[in-house]
Amino acid sequence: MKNNVIYQSDACPINCVNDLLSRKWVFGIMKDLFAGKKHFNEFKEDKPELSNVVLSKTLKYLED
């Protein structure tokens, strides 16, 4: 287990997806990724209430 993410082959994929998408900001950040945003400030452009710390932690979570 790395950063509370389960990497077991027997983990239920539905629970894994639910855990991923239930985290605040993940869906919006993933939408931005698919739209082509790559840089930290690009993610912040339309989310002024998103703190730098939360954005950084969320991006690291998604990377893991």
N, CA, C and O atoms as a Maestro MAE file, in Angstrom:
{
 s_m_m2io_version
 :::
 2.0.0
}

f_m_ct {
 s_m_title
 :::
 protein
 m_atom[256] {
  # First column is atom index #
  i_m_mmod_type
  r_m_x_coord
  r_m_y_coord
  r_m_z_coord
  i_m_residue_number
  s_m_chain_name
  s_m_pdb_residue_name
  s_m_pdb_atom_name
  i_m_atomic_number
  :::
  1 25 0.840 -1.179 0.000 1 A "MET " " N  " 7
  2 3 0.000 0.000 0.000 1 A "MET " " CA " 6
  3 2 0.882 1.237 0.000 1 A "MET " " C  " 6
  4 15 1.779 1.358 0.834 1 A "MET " " O  " 8
  5 25 0.641 2.150 -0.917 2 A "LYS " " N  " 7
  6 3 1.426 3.371 -1.027 2 A "LYS " " CA " 6
  7 2 0.482 4.563 -0.961 2 A "LYS " " C  " 6
  8 15 -0.397 4.703 -1.811 2 A "LYS " " O  " 8
  9 25 0.652 5.421 0.035 3 A "ASN " " N  " 7
  10 3 -0.196 6.601 0.196 3 A "ASN " " CA " 6
  11 2 -1.682 6.253 0.216 3 A "ASN " " C  " 6
  12 15 -2.492 6.923 -0.425 3 A "ASN " " O  " 8
  13 25 -2.028 5.225 0.938 4 A "ASN " " N  " 7
  14 3 -3.415 4.775 1.102 4 A "ASN " " CA " 6
  15 2 -4.056 4.288 -0.193 4 A "ASN " " C  " 6
  16 15 -5.282 4.228 -0.281 4 A "ASN " " O  " 8
  17 25 -3.273 3.946 -1.180 5 A "VAL " " N  " 7
  18 3 -3.791 3.391 -2.430 5 A "VAL " " CA " 6
  19 2 -3.516 1.900 -2.415 5 A "VAL " " C  " 6
  20 15 -2.392 1.475 -2.149 5 A "VAL " " O  " 8
  21 25 -4.533 1.106 -2.697 6 A "ILE " " N  " 7
  22 3 -4.382 -0.345 -2.682 6 A "ILE " " CA " 6
  23 2 -3.957 -0.807 -4.069 6 A "ILE " " C  " 6
  24 15 -4.601 -0.470 -5.063 6 A "ILE " " O  " 8
  25 25 -2.875 -1.578 -4.140 7 A "TYR " " N  " 7
  26 3 -2.374 -2.098 -5.410 7 A "TYR " " CA " 6
  27 2 -2.489 -3.618 -5.471 7 A "TYR " " C  " 6
  28 15 -1.658 -4.270 -6.103 7 A "TYR " " O  " 8
  29 25 -3.482 -4.182 -4.841 8 A "GLN " " N  " 7
  30 3 -3.648 -5.623 -4.841 8 A "GLN " " CA " 6
  31 2 -4.421 -6.045 -6.084 8 A "GLN " " C  " 6
  32 15 -5.343 -5.357 -6.522 8 A "GLN " " O  " 8
  33 25 -4.030 -7.190 -6.646 9 A "SER " " N  " 7
  34 3 -4.716 -7.665 -7.845 9 A "SER " " CA " 6
  35 2 -6.147 -8.100 -7.538 9 A "SER " " C  " 6
  36 15 -6.985 -8.142 -8.439 9 A "SER " " O  " 8
  37 25 -6.439 -8.425 -6.269 10 A "ASP " " N  " 7
  38 3 -7.779 -8.863 -5.911 10 A "ASP " " CA " 6
  39 2 -8.657 -7.710 -5.422 10 A "ASP " " C  " 6
  40 15 -9.789 -7.939 -4.996 10 A "ASP " " O  " 8
  41 25 -8.151 -6.470 -5.477 11 A "ALA " " N  " 7
  42 3 -8.951 -5.318 -5.063 11 A "ALA " " CA " 6
  43 2 -10.093 -5.119 -6.062 11 A "ALA " " C  " 6
  44 15 -9.917 -5.273 -7.271 11 A "ALA " " O  " 8
  45 25 -11.236 -4.783 -5.541 12 A "CYS " " N  " 7
  46 3 -12.411 -4.572 -6.391 12 A "CYS " " CA " 6
  47 2 -12.212 -3.301 -7.223 12 A "CYS " " C  " 6
  48 15 -12.007 -2.226 -6.660 12 A "CYS " " O  " 8
  49 25 -12.268 -3.409 -8.540 13 A "PRO " " N  " 7
  50 3 -12.052 -2.230 -9.382 13 A "PRO " " CA " 6
  51 2 -13.094 -1.137 -9.159 13 A "PRO " " C  " 6
  52 15 -12.791 0.048 -9.298 13 A "PRO " " O  " 8
  53 25 -14.301 -1.524 -8.820 14 A "ILE " " N  " 7
  54 3 -15.348 -0.534 -8.566 14 A "ILE " " CA " 6
  55 2 -15.006 0.282 -7.333 14 A "ILE " " C  " 6
  56 15 -15.175 1.501 -7.331 14 A "ILE " " O  " 8
  57 25 -14.526 -0.377 -6.279 15 A "ASN " " N  " 7
  58 3 -14.134 0.347 -5.069 15 A "ASN " " CA " 6
  59 2 -12.943 1.262 -5.336 15 A "ASN " " C  " 6
  60 15 -12.880 2.366 -4.794 15 A "ASN " " O  " 8
  61 25 -12.009 0.820 -6.157 16 A "CYS " " N  " 7
  62 3 -10.839 1.639 -6.491 16 A "CYS " " CA " 6
  63 2 -11.256 2.897 -7.246 16 A "CYS " " C  " 6
  64 15 -10.773 3.988 -6.943 16 A "CYS " " O  " 8
  65 25 -12.141 2.759 -8.218 17 A "VAL " " N  " 7
  66 3 -12.618 3.905 -8.983 17 A "VAL " " CA " 6
  67 2 -13.437 4.826 -8.091 17 A "VAL " " C  " 6
  68 15 -13.316 6.048 -8.181 17 A "VAL " " O  " 8
  69 25 -14.265 4.253 -7.236 18 A "ASN " " N  " 7
  70 3 -15.067 5.055 -6.321 18 A "ASN " " CA " 6
  71 2 -14.173 5.862 -5.384 18 A "ASN " " C  " 6
  72 15 -14.435 7.040 -5.142 18 A "ASN " " O  " 8
  73 25 -13.128 5.242 -4.861 19 A "ASP " " N  " 7
  74 3 -12.194 5.946 -3.984 19 A "ASP " " CA " 6
  75 2 -11.516 7.084 -4.737 19 A "ASP " " C  " 6
  76 15 -11.369 8.183 -4.201 19 A "ASP " " O  " 8
  77 25 -11.113 6.832 -5.950 20 A "LEU " " N  " 7
  78 3 -10.436 7.839 -6.755 20 A "LEU " " CA " 6
  79 2 -11.336 9.039 -7.011 20 A "LEU " " C  " 6
  80 15 -10.941 10.177 -6.757 20 A "LEU " " O  " 8
  81 25 -12.543 8.793 -7.514 21 A "LEU " " N  " 7
  82 3 -13.428 9.882 -7.915 21 A "LEU " " CA " 6
  83 2 -14.134 10.561 -6.742 21 A "LEU " " C  " 6
  84 15 -14.663 11.661 -6.903 21 A "LEU " " O  " 8
  85 25 -14.152 9.935 -5.580 22 A "SER " " N  " 7
  86 3 -14.820 10.545 -4.438 22 A "SER " " CA " 6
  87 2 -13.947 11.589 -3.750 22 A "SER " " C  " 6
  88 15 -14.437 12.351 -2.916 22 A "SER " " O  " 8
  89 25 -12.676 11.632 -4.084 23 A "ARG " " N  " 7
  90 3 -11.782 12.632 -3.501 23 A "ARG " " CA " 6
  91 2 -12.062 13.987 -4.133 23 A "ARG " " C  " 6
  92 15 -12.246 14.110 -5.344 23 A "ARG " " O  " 8
  93 25 -12.088 14.997 -3.273 24 A "LYS " " N  " 7
  94 3 -12.381 16.341 -3.746 24 A "LYS " " CA " 6
  95 2 -11.315 16.781 -4.748 24 A "LYS " " C  " 6
  96 15 -10.130 16.512 -4.551 24 A "LYS " " O  " 8
  97 25 -11.715 17.431 -5.781 25 A "TRP " " N  " 7
  98 3 -10.884 18.004 -6.832 25 A "TRP " " CA " 6
  99 2 -10.382 17.003 -7.861 25 A "TRP " " C  " 6
  100 15 -9.942 17.429 -8.929 25 A "TRP " " O  " 8
  101 25 -10.421 15.712 -7.608 26 A "VAL " " N  " 7
  102 3 -9.858 14.740 -8.550 26 A "VAL " " CA " 6
  103 2 -10.579 14.795 -9.891 26 A "VAL " " C  " 6
  104 15 -9.931 14.803 -10.937 26 A "VAL " " O  " 8
  105 25 -11.882 14.834 -9.876 27 A "PHE " " N  " 7
  106 3 -12.636 14.818 -11.132 27 A "PHE " " CA " 6
  107 2 -12.312 16.053 -11.969 27 A "PHE " " C  " 6
  108 15 -12.098 15.945 -13.177 27 A "PHE " " O  " 8
  109 25 -12.274 17.226 -11.334 28 A "GLY " " N  " 7
  110 3 -11.960 18.456 -12.056 28 A "GLY " " CA " 6
  111 2 -10.550 18.463 -12.608 28 A "GLY " " C  " 6
  112 15 -10.317 18.937 -13.720 28 A "GLY " " O  " 8
  113 25 -9.605 17.940 -11.840 29 A "ILE " " N  " 7
  114 3 -8.215 17.884 -12.291 29 A "ILE " " CA " 6
  115 2 -8.067 16.884 -13.432 29 A "ILE " " C  " 6
  116 15 -7.337 17.143 -14.389 29 A "ILE " " O  " 8
  117 25 -8.745 15.755 -13.343 30 A "MET " " N  " 7
  118 3 -8.695 14.772 -14.429 30 A "MET " " CA " 6
  119 2 -9.296 15.342 -15.702 30 A "MET " " C  " 6
  120 15 -8.792 15.087 -16.796 30 A "MET " " O  " 8
  121 25 -10.365 16.110 -15.569 31 A "LYS " " N  " 7
  122 3 -10.981 16.772 -16.727 31 A "LYS " " CA " 6
  123 2 -9.963 17.691 -17.389 31 A "LYS " " C  " 6
  124 15 -9.844 17.723 -18.614 31 A "LYS " " O  " 8
  125 25 -9.227 18.443 -16.563 32 A "ASP " " N  " 7
  126 3 -8.199 19.340 -17.090 32 A "ASP " " CA " 6
  127 2 -7.069 18.568 -17.767 32 A "ASP " " C  " 6
  128 15 -6.547 19.003 -18.794 32 A "ASP " " O  " 8
  129 25 -6.693 17.438 -17.202 33 A "LEU " " N  " 7
  130 3 -5.646 16.608 -17.812 33 A "LEU " " CA " 6
  131 2 -6.061 16.155 -19.207 33 A "LEU " " C  " 6
  132 15 -5.271 16.218 -20.148 33 A "LEU " " O  " 8
  133 25 -7.301 15.700 -19.334 34 A "PHE " " N  " 7
  134 3 -7.805 15.257 -20.635 34 A "PHE " " CA " 6
  135 2 -7.930 16.414 -21.615 34 A "PHE " " C  " 6
  136 15 -7.888 16.214 -22.829 34 A "PHE " " O  " 8
  137 25 -8.084 17.631 -21.083 35 A "ALA " " N  " 7
  138 3 -8.178 18.820 -21.943 35 A "ALA " " CA " 6
  139 2 -6.797 19.305 -22.371 35 A "ALA " " C  " 6
  140 15 -6.689 20.236 -23.168 35 A "ALA " " O  " 8
  141 25 -5.741 18.682 -21.848 36 A "GLY " " N  " 7
  142 3 -4.398 19.023 -22.284 36 A "GLY " " CA " 6
  143 2 -3.586 19.865 -21.330 36 A "GLY " " C  " 6
  144 15 -2.455 20.234 -21.645 36 A "GLY " " O  " 8
  145 25 -4.134 20.178 -20.167 37 A "LYS " " N  " 7
  146 3 -3.371 20.977 -19.209 37 A "LYS " " CA " 6
  147 2 -2.258 20.122 -18.623 37 A "LYS " " C  " 6
  148 15 -2.456 18.950 -18.302 37 A "LYS " " O  " 8
  149 25 -1.070 20.737 -18.487 38 A "LYS " " N  " 7
  150 3 0.091 19.991 -18.012 38 A "LYS " " CA " 6
  151 2 0.827 20.691 -16.878 38 A "LYS " " C  " 6
  152 15 1.549 20.046 -16.118 38 A "LYS " " O  " 8
  153 25 0.656 21.980 -16.759 39 A "HIS " " N  " 7
  154 3 1.434 22.752 -15.803 39 A "HIS " " CA " 6
  155 2 0.600 23.145 -14.588 39 A "HIS " " C  " 6
  156 15 -0.613 23.336 -14.676 39 A "HIS " " O  " 8
  157 25 1.284 23.261 -13.454 40 A "PHE " " N  " 7
  158 3 0.639 23.536 -12.173 40 A "PHE " " CA " 6
  159 2 -0.311 24.740 -12.271 40 A "PHE " " C  " 6
  160 15 -1.463 24.659 -11.844 40 A "PHE " " O  " 8
  161 25 0.174 25.847 -12.830 41 A "ASN " " N  " 7
  162 3 -0.641 27.066 -12.901 41 A "ASN " " CA " 6
  163 2 -1.838 26.916 -13.831 41 A "ASN " " C  " 6
  164 15 -2.843 27.605 -13.656 41 A "ASN " " O  " 8
  165 25 -1.751 26.039 -14.804 42 A "GLU " " N  " 7
  166 3 -2.893 25.795 -15.688 42 A "GLU " " CA " 6
  167 2 -4.043 25.159 -14.913 42 A "GLU " " C  " 6
  168 15 -5.207 25.452 -15.187 42 A "GLU " " O  " 8
  169 25 -3.736 24.305 -13.963 43 A "PHE " " N  " 7
  170 3 -4.790 23.679 -13.150 43 A "PHE " " CA " 6
  171 2 -5.440 24.705 -12.223 43 A "PHE " " C  " 6
  172 15 -6.619 24.585 -11.892 43 A "PHE " " O  " 8
  173 25 -4.676 25.708 -11.808 44 A "LYS " " N  " 7
  174 3 -5.172 26.731 -10.892 44 A "LYS " " CA " 6
  175 2 -6.015 27.792 -11.582 44 A "LYS " " C  " 6
  176 15 -6.796 28.472 -10.916 44 A "LYS " " O  " 8
  177 25 -5.884 27.958 -12.899 45 A "GLU " " N  " 7
  178 3 -6.533 29.043 -13.636 45 A "GLU " " CA " 6
  179 2 -8.014 29.198 -13.330 45 A "GLU " " C  " 6
  180 15 -8.461 30.294 -12.991 45 A "GLU " " O  " 8
  181 25 -8.764 28.148 -13.439 46 A "ASP " " N  " 7
  182 3 -10.222 28.226 -13.248 46 A "ASP " " CA " 6
  183 2 -10.679 27.696 -11.893 46 A "ASP " " C  " 6
  184 15 -11.868 27.457 -11.683 46 A "ASP " " O  " 8
  185 25 -9.731 27.512 -10.975 47 A "LYS " " N  " 7
  186 3 -10.057 27.010 -9.638 47 A "LYS " " CA " 6
  187 2 -9.350 27.869 -8.586 47 A "LYS " " C  " 6
  188 15 -8.455 27.375 -7.901 47 A "LYS " " O  " 8
  189 25 -9.727 29.131 -8.443 48 A "PRO " " N  " 7
  190 3 -9.021 30.012 -7.510 48 A "PRO " " CA " 6
  191 2 -9.143 29.570 -6.048 48 A "PRO " " C  " 6
  192 15 -8.284 29.907 -5.233 48 A "PRO " " O  " 8
  193 25 -10.171 28.840 -5.715 49 A "GLU " " N  " 7
  194 3 -10.355 28.388 -4.330 49 A "GLU " " CA " 6
  195 2 -9.523 27.139 -4.007 49 A "GLU " " C  " 6
  196 15 -9.466 26.714 -2.853 49 A "GLU " " O  " 8
  197 25 -8.894 26.567 -5.000 50 A "LEU " " N  " 7
  198 3 -8.046 25.388 -4.811 50 A "LEU " " CA " 6
  199 2 -6.661 25.838 -4.344 50 A "LEU " " C  " 6
  200 15 -5.964 26.565 -5.052 50 A "LEU " " O  " 8
  201 25 -6.271 25.400 -3.146 51 A "SER " " N  " 7
  202 3 -4.978 25.821 -2.605 51 A "SER " " CA " 6
  203 2 -3.834 25.080 -3.291 51 A "SER " " C  " 6
  204 15 -4.020 23.997 -3.845 51 A "SER " " O  " 8
  205 25 -2.658 25.680 -3.244 52 A "ASN " " N  " 7
  206 3 -1.475 25.062 -3.830 52 A "ASN " " CA " 6
  207 2 -1.159 23.727 -3.175 52 A "ASN " " C  " 6
  208 15 -0.760 22.780 -3.852 52 A "ASN " " O  " 8
  209 25 -1.336 23.645 -1.861 53 A "VAL " " N  " 7
  210 3 -1.036 22.416 -1.118 53 A "VAL " " CA " 6
  211 2 -1.972 21.294 -1.550 53 A "VAL " " C  " 6
  212 15 -1.530 20.173 -1.801 53 A "VAL " " O  " 8
  213 25 -3.260 21.593 -1.635 54 A "VAL " " N  " 7
  214 3 -4.239 20.571 -2.026 54 A "VAL " " CA " 6
  215 2 -4.003 20.136 -3.462 54 A "VAL " " C  " 6
  216 15 -4.076 18.946 -3.767 54 A "VAL " " O  " 8
  217 25 -3.723 21.082 -4.347 55 A "LEU " " N  " 7
  218 3 -3.448 20.729 -5.745 55 A "LEU " " CA " 6
  219 2 -2.219 19.834 -5.832 55 A "LEU " " C  " 6
  220 15 -2.229 18.831 -6.546 55 A "LEU " " O  " 8
  221 25 -1.168 20.190 -5.115 56 A "SER " " N  " 7
  222 3 0.049 19.400 -5.131 56 A "SER " " CA " 6
  223 2 -0.186 17.982 -4.615 56 A "SER " " C  " 6
  224 15 0.272 17.013 -5.221 56 A "SER " " O  " 8
  225 25 -0.897 17.863 -3.501 57 A "LYS " " N  " 7
  226 3 -1.186 16.541 -2.926 57 A "LYS " " CA " 6
  227 2 -2.070 15.710 -3.855 57 A "LYS " " C  " 6
  228 15 -1.871 14.502 -3.990 57 A "LYS " " O  " 8
  229 25 -3.045 16.356 -4.492 58 A "THR " " N  " 7
  230 3 -3.948 15.638 -5.396 58 A "THR " " CA " 6
  231 2 -3.194 15.153 -6.631 58 A "THR " " C  " 6
  232 15 -3.398 14.022 -7.075 58 A "THR " " O  " 8
  233 25 -2.328 15.993 -7.188 59 A "LEU " " N  " 7
  234 3 -1.548 15.573 -8.346 59 A "LEU " " CA " 6
  235 2 -0.609 14.412 -7.986 59 A "LEU " " C  " 6
  236 15 -0.430 13.490 -8.783 59 A "LEU " " O  " 8
  237 25 -0.020 14.455 -6.807 60 A "LYS " " N  " 7
  238 3 0.848 13.351 -6.366 60 A "LYS " " CA " 6
  239 2 0.036 12.075 -6.175 60 A "LYS " " C  " 6
  240 15 0.506 10.988 -6.512 60 A "LYS " " O  " 8
  241 25 -1.180 12.195 -5.638 61 A "TYR " " N  " 7
  242 3 -2.061 11.051 -5.456 61 A "TYR " " CA " 6
  243 2 -2.387 10.420 -6.813 61 A "TYR " " C  " 6
  244 15 -2.330 9.199 -6.964 61 A "TYR " " O  " 8
  245 25 -2.724 11.245 -7.786 62 A "LEU " " N  " 7
  246 3 -3.052 10.736 -9.111 62 A "LEU " " CA " 6
  247 2 -1.840 10.100 -9.775 62 A "LEU " " C  " 6
  248 15 -1.973 9.120 -10.508 62 A "LEU " " O  " 8
  249 25 -0.672 10.648 -9.525 63 A "GLU " " N  " 7
  250 3 0.536 10.084 -10.101 63 A "GLU " " CA " 6
  251 2 0.833 8.706 -9.519 63 A "GLU " " C  " 6
  252 15 1.262 7.801 -10.234 63 A "GLU " " O  " 8
  253 25 0.600 8.555 -8.213 64 A "ASP " " N  " 7
  254 3 0.815 7.250 -7.567 64 A "ASP " " CA " 6
  255 2 -0.125 6.214 -8.134 64 A "ASP " " C  " 6
  256 15 -0.093 5.056 -7.715 64 A "ASP " " O  " 8
  :::
 }
 m_bond[255] {
  # First column is bond index #
  i_m_from
  i_m_to
  i_m_order
  :::
  1 1 2 1
  2 2 3 1
  3 3 4 2
  4 3 5 1
  5 5 6 1
  6 6 7 1
  7 7 8 2
  8 7 9 1
  9 9 10 1
  10 10 11 1
  11 11 12 2
  12 11 13 1
  13 13 14 1
  14 14 15 1
  15 15 16 2
  16 15 17 1
  17 17 18 1
  18 18 19 1
  19 19 20 2
  20 19 21 1
  21 21 22 1
  22 22 23 1
  23 23 24 2
  24 23 25 1
  25 25 26 1
  26 26 27 1
  27 27 28 2
  28 27 29 1
  29 29 30 1
  30 30 31 1
  31 31 32 2
  32 31 33 1
  33 33 34 1
  34 34 35 1
  35 35 36 2
  36 35 37 1
  37 37 38 1
  38 38 39 1
  39 39 40 2
  40 39 41 1
  41 41 42 1
  42 42 43 1
  43 43 44 2
  44 43 45 1
  45 45 46 1
  46 46 47 1
  47 47 48 2
  48 47 49 1
  49 49 50 1
  50 50 51 1
  51 51 52 2
  52 51 53 1
  53 53 54 1
  54 54 55 1
  55 55 56 2
  56 55 57 1
  57 57 58 1
  58 58 59 1
  59 59 60 2
  60 59 61 1
  61 61 62 1
  62 62 63 1
  63 63 64 2
  64 63 65 1
  65 65 66 1
  66 66 67 1
  67 67 68 2
  68 67 69 1
  69 69 70 1
  70 70 71 1
  71 71 72 2
  72 71 73 1
  73 73 74 1
  74 74 75 1
  75 75 76 2
  76 75 77 1
  77 77 78 1
  78 78 79 1
  79 79 80 2
  80 79 81 1
  81 81 82 1
  82 82 83 1
  83 83 84 2
  84 83 85 1
  85 85 86 1
  86 86 87 1
  87 87 88 2
  88 87 89 1
  89 89 90 1
  90 90 91 1
  91 91 92 2
  92 91 93 1
  93 93 94 1
  94 94 95 1
  95 95 96 2
  96 95 97 1
  97 97 98 1
  98 98 99 1
  99 99 100 2
  100 99 101 1
  101 101 102 1
  102 102 103 1
  103 103 104 2
  104 103 105 1
  105 105 106 1
  106 106 107 1
  107 107 108 2
  108 107 109 1
  109 109 110 1
  110 110 111 1
  111 111 112 2
  112 111 113 1
  113 113 114 1
  114 114 115 1
  115 115 116 2
  116 115 117 1
  117 117 118 1
  118 118 119 1
  119 119 120 2
  120 119 121 1
  121 121 122 1
  122 122 123 1
  123 123 124 2
  124 123 125 1
  125 125 126 1
  126 126 127 1
  127 127 128 2
  128 127 129 1
  129 129 130 1
  130 130 131 1
  131 131 132 2
  132 131 133 1
  133 133 134 1
  134 134 135 1
  135 135 136 2
  136 135 137 1
  137 137 138 1
  138 138 139 1
  139 139 140 2
  140 139 141 1
  141 141 142 1
  142 142 143 1
  143 143 144 2
  144 143 145 1
  145 145 146 1
  146 146 147 1
  147 147 148 2
  148 147 149 1
  149 149 150 1
  150 150 151 1
  151 151 152 2
  152 151 153 1
  153 153 154 1
  154 154 155 1
  155 155 156 2
  156 155 157 1
  157 157 158 1
  158 158 159 1
  159 159 160 2
  160 159 161 1
  161 161 162 1
  162 162 163 1
  163 163 164 2
  164 163 165 1
  165 165 166 1
  166 166 167 1
  167 167 168 2
  168 167 169 1
  169 169 170 1
  170 170 171 1
  171 171 172 2
  172 171 173 1
  173 173 174 1
  174 174 175 1
  175 175 176 2
  176 175 177 1
  177 177 178 1
  178 178 179 1
  179 179 180 2
  180 179 181 1
  181 181 182 1
  182 182 183 1
  183 183 184 2
  184 183 185 1
  185 185 186 1
  186 186 187 1
  187 187 188 2
  188 187 189 1
  189 189 190 1
  190 190 191 1
  191 191 192 2
  192 191 193 1
  193 193 194 1
  194 194 195 1
  195 195 196 2
  196 195 197 1
  197 197 198 1
  198 198 199 1
  199 199 200 2
  200 199 201 1
  201 201 202 1
  202 202 203 1
  203 203 204 2
  204 203 205 1
  205 205 206 1
  206 206 207 1
  207 207 208 2
  208 207 209 1
  209 209 210 1
  210 210 211 1
  211 211 212 2
  212 211 213 1
  213 213 214 1
  214 214 215 1
  215 215 216 2
  216 215 217 1
  217 217 218 1
  218 218 219 1
  219 219 220 2
  220 219 221 1
  221 221 222 1
  222 222 223 1
  223 223 224 2
  224 223 225 1
  225 225 226 1
  226 226 227 1
  227 227 228 2
  228 227 229 1
  229 229 230 1
  230 230 231 1
  231 231 232 2
  232 231 233 1
  233 233 234 1
  234 234 235 1
  235 235 236 2
  236 235 237 1
  237 237 238 1
  238 238 239 1
  239 239 240 2
  240 239 241 1
  241 241 242 1
  242 242 243 1
  243 243 244 2
  244 243 245 1
  245 245 246 1
  246 246 247 1
  247 247 248 2
  248 247 249 1
  249 249 250 1
  250 250 251 1
  251 251 252 2
  252 251 253 1
  253 253 254 1
  254 254 255 1
  255 255 256 2
  :::
 }
}
